[in-house]
Each structure stands twice: as structure tokens, then as C-alpha cells.
Amino acid sequence: MEFDKVGYADGAVELTALHARPRGTPRAAVAIFPTFMNSTPGVEAKARLLVEAGYAVLIGDFYGPEAPADFEEAFIAMGRLRADPQAMRNRLRATIDLLRELEPGLPQLAIGFCLGGMAVLEMARDGQELAAVVSFHGLLETGLPADKPIPARILVCHGDADALVPRTQVTGFWKEMDAVQADWHFHSYSGVEHGFTNPRMLDGSPNPAYDASADRQSWAAMHAMFDELLG
């Protein structure tokens, strides 16, 4: 299965998304926000699984022409993106807007991995009309905490040993969600580290943080929530 490249923009920044559809009528449309490396083979593999399950998918682009070539560049690019929380939300909204344009009339969902997990939570906090968002080993902190009702149902799949997300941020996220009476589920996997859904590093070597059980359980939890919402 091949992805179609779709150009779009955030202001003057040109972006490129990856779009794919199942053979029949899609159950729903899913915006996929990738890792801080932007789209990777691991993210694209998850997107293919969703297409096989009957969903239209759109993998968003965080950076445009400044897409990083290695981890060092990715950390710098991510830092620039996160430095202005409102500008970051504008960038994320561009992907959601494109999904609505490409798949009008379908229920809209969003999932994300790592930085993408943070992205879907930012879109939930932003009040986007999404049926559900699912964060896989996503960052939980935000410069713009929720201060209004959140329309989307929220599922967070989190590795309890994630060094990027200390427990103070976990409990802070719970309190933030409770303060706006959000509909949230939080699954935490003991001893599991950041990046647990991806079995391979970019060079093809095994990912030491991969956890097959947490990967299976989190993916099943996502499908269960989607099935509950879509019938």
C-alpha cells in the first residue's frame, strides 16, 4: 500500500502529509501525528494497519522543508516547534483542517506517538471537534493547560518508566483533565519506557524500549475505544 503525498501549509510554511484510504467506504478518518523525527517506517506501519482496519489516514508533517535528518536535528526542530505553544497549535490545526477537507462527513479521530502524542492532546485541549484522541508514549506537559470543556474522548497509553514524563506530570495531567471534566482514560504500563510501540530504530536495529505486550494492549485499547464510539 502506497501513501499519496498531499501538500498543505501553515501560513508561509509548506508542509507535506501522507494520505491513504481503504478500498471501501472508510469507517472514520484518522489524523496521525508522528514522532519528533516526523514520519518514520514505524509510524507508517501503524497507519497501514489502520487502513487495513477500514480507516482513512493522514500522517501530518511537523516541520515542512526543515524536516530533521538525524536525532540531533530532530531535538532542535522539536524545540523550535514547542517554543511557542500557540504557534505549535496552529501547525497542528493545519493537519486537522486538511483531514476534514480530504474526508468530509466522516467521524474524525486523531492518534499520535511521542511528540505526536503531545500533539493530539494539544488538539483536545484546543477544543477541536474530534470524536477521540489517543496518545502513545506522548508528552503530557503543556504551555496552554485546558481551561474549557474538551469535546474529544481521550485515551493516554503511557509507559510508567518513561524518563521524559515524570509522575508529577502524570498526576498533573489527571488534575488538569478533571478540572475541565474531560472524558479521559489513562493506561500505564509498569516498567515500560518511552517509545514502546516501535520495534525498530531508524537504522533497523532492535529498539531496546520496545515492549510487545504494551504495544499490543495499547493498540487494542485504541480499537476498543474507536469501536465503542463508531458502533
PyMOL commands that set and color helices and strands:
alter all, ss='L'
color gray80, all
select helices_A, chain A and resi 41-52+64-66+71-83+85-102+115-125+167-179+212-230
alter helices_A, ss='H'
color red, helices_A
select strands_A, chain A and resi 4-10+13-20+29-33+56-59+108-113+132-136+153-159+184-189
alter strands_A, ss='S'
color yellow, strands_A
deselect
rebuild
show_as cartoon
